[in-house]
Amino acid sequence: MNLYEVLQRPLVTEKGVAKKDNERTLCFQVHADANKTQVKAAVEKLFKVKVDEVRTATFEGKLRRRGRFSGYRSDWKKAYVKLKAGEKVPDFAEI
């Protein structure tokens, strides 16, 4: 799995932007099979910063209905990446 497959997209939400500003923590949607070591390496390589810690959370897909047809959304994984002190926070999450 290459770096661009590990990090799928930044999550720009109200909670994510607040964590970025207050706690120096970036929030990403990552590949469901990616582990913390792969996420850390991808962020360090792509954004040229040093990572302090990575926390992940896995979410199960919700049941979605369209009339009489029903199905499930895909399962997905979120990663919170905390940067080391003194590192500049990337400005990808500007609204």
PLY file of the C-alpha trace (Angstrom):
ply
format ascii 1.0
element vertex 95
property float x
property float y
property float z
element edge 94
property int vertex1
property int vertex2
end_header
0.00 0.00 0.00
1.55 3.33 -1.02
1.34 6.64 0.89
-1.52 8.01 -1.18
-3.65 4.91 -0.54
-3.10 5.10 3.23
-4.34 8.71 3.58
-7.57 9.00 1.62
-8.67 12.51 2.56
-8.49 15.05 5.38
-11.67 15.32 7.44
-12.57 18.99 7.60
-15.28 19.10 10.25
-16.00 21.49 13.08
-14.48 19.07 15.60
-11.46 18.36 13.37
-10.66 22.03 12.81
-10.97 22.73 16.55
-8.56 19.86 17.33
-6.17 21.18 14.68
-6.16 24.68 16.18
-6.15 23.78 19.89
-4.38 20.41 20.15
-2.11 20.30 17.06
-4.00 17.19 15.90
-4.83 16.42 12.26
-7.81 14.26 11.29
-7.81 11.96 8.24
-9.96 9.29 6.68
-7.54 6.41 6.12
-7.63 3.04 4.38
-9.52 0.48 6.47
-6.52 -1.90 6.51
-3.91 0.75 7.38
-2.23 0.49 10.78
-0.85 3.28 12.97
2.72 2.81 11.76
1.67 3.22 8.12
-0.41 6.32 8.94
2.51 7.88 10.85
4.95 7.21 7.99
2.54 8.62 5.39
1.90 11.86 7.30
5.61 12.39 8.01
6.57 11.80 4.39
3.77 13.79 2.69
3.59 16.79 5.03
7.26 16.82 6.16
6.40 16.99 9.87
7.24 14.85 12.93
4.36 12.85 14.42
4.01 12.35 18.18
1.13 9.85 18.31
-1.61 8.31 16.16
-5.06 7.24 17.36
-7.47 5.37 15.10
-11.19 4.62 15.19
-13.10 2.21 12.94
-16.71 2.94 11.97
-19.21 0.41 10.65
-21.28 1.37 7.62
-24.85 2.49 8.27
-27.95 0.87 6.81
-29.28 3.09 4.01
-32.70 2.68 2.40
-33.99 3.98 -0.91
-37.64 3.00 -1.07
-37.85 -0.77 -0.92
-34.14 -1.21 -1.64
-31.69 -1.29 1.23
-27.95 -1.66 1.61
-25.03 -0.68 3.77
-22.45 2.06 3.41
-18.84 0.95 3.45
-16.95 0.59 6.73
-14.29 3.27 7.20
-11.46 4.30 9.51
-10.52 7.67 10.97
-7.06 8.62 12.28
-6.17 11.44 14.67
-2.50 12.39 14.19
-0.90 14.52 16.90
2.20 16.48 15.86
5.28 16.95 18.02
5.81 20.28 19.76
7.44 22.88 17.55
6.13 21.43 14.27
4.21 23.71 11.92
0.62 22.54 11.36
-0.21 22.20 7.61
-2.92 24.54 6.32
-4.90 21.97 4.32
-7.93 22.39 6.59
-8.62 26.05 5.87
-12.31 26.73 5.27
0 1
1 2
2 3
3 4
4 5
5 6
6 7
7 8
8 9
9 10
10 11
11 12
12 13
13 14
14 15
15 16
16 17
17 18
18 19
19 20
20 21
21 22
22 23
23 24
24 25
25 26
26 27
27 28
28 29
29 30
30 31
31 32
32 33
33 34
34 35
35 36
36 37
37 38
38 39
39 40
40 41
41 42
42 43
43 44
44 45
45 46
46 47
47 48
48 49
49 50
50 51
51 52
52 53
53 54
54 55
55 56
56 57
57 58
58 59
59 60
60 61
61 62
62 63
63 64
64 65
65 66
66 67
67 68
68 69
69 70
70 71
71 72
72 73
73 74
74 75
75 76
76 77
77 78
78 79
79 80
80 81
81 82
82 83
83 84
84 85
85 86
86 87
87 88
88 89
89 90
90 91
91 92
92 93
93 94
